[in-house]
């Protein structure tokens, strides 16, 4: 598998894991601050490099 495909697959798996974690937290009644913390960390992980200035 080419490196780009591996990176894309890893990103997709990471996003799904983050979504699953957030949904499980909501389903089990976790506190809103904890859910929002995990949600924001998941979003930050997915958006790495997006805000970097062009080189």
C-alpha positions in Angstrom: 0.0 0.0 0.0 1.5 3.4 -0.9 2.4 5.7 1.9 -0.3 8.3 1.1 -2.9 5.5 1.2 -1.6 4.3 4.5 -1.7 7.8 6.0 -5.2 8.4 4.7 -6.3 5.0 6.2 -4.7 5.8 9.5 -6.4 9.2 9.6 -9.8 7.6 8.9 -9.3 5.0 11.6 -8.3 7.7 14.1 -11.4 9.8 13.3 -13.6 6.7 13.7 -12.0 5.9 17.0 -12.5 9.5 18.2 -16.2 9.4 17.1 -16.7 6.1 18.8 -15.2 7.4 22.0 -17.3 10.6 22.1 -20.5 8.6 21.4 -19.7 6.1 24.1 -19.1 8.9 26.5 -22.5 10.5 25.7 -24.3 7.2 25.9 -22.8 6.5 29.3 -23.6 9.9 30.7 -20.1 11.4 30.9 -19.9 15.0 32.0 -20.2 17.6 29.2 -16.8 19.1 29.9 -15.2 15.7 29.5 -17.1 15.0 26.3 -16.2 18.4 24.9 -12.5 17.8 25.8 -12.3 14.5 23.9 -14.3 16.0 21.0 -12.0 19.0 20.7 -8.9 16.8 20.9 -10.3 14.6 18.2 -10.9 17.6 16.0 -7.4 19.0 16.7 -5.8 15.7 15.7 -7.7 15.6 12.5 -6.9 19.2 11.6 -3.1 19.0 12.2 -1.3 21.1 9.7 -4.4 22.8 8.3 -3.5 26.1 10.0 0.2 26.1 9.2 1.2 29.0 7.0 2.2 28.0 3.5 5.9 27.5 3.0 
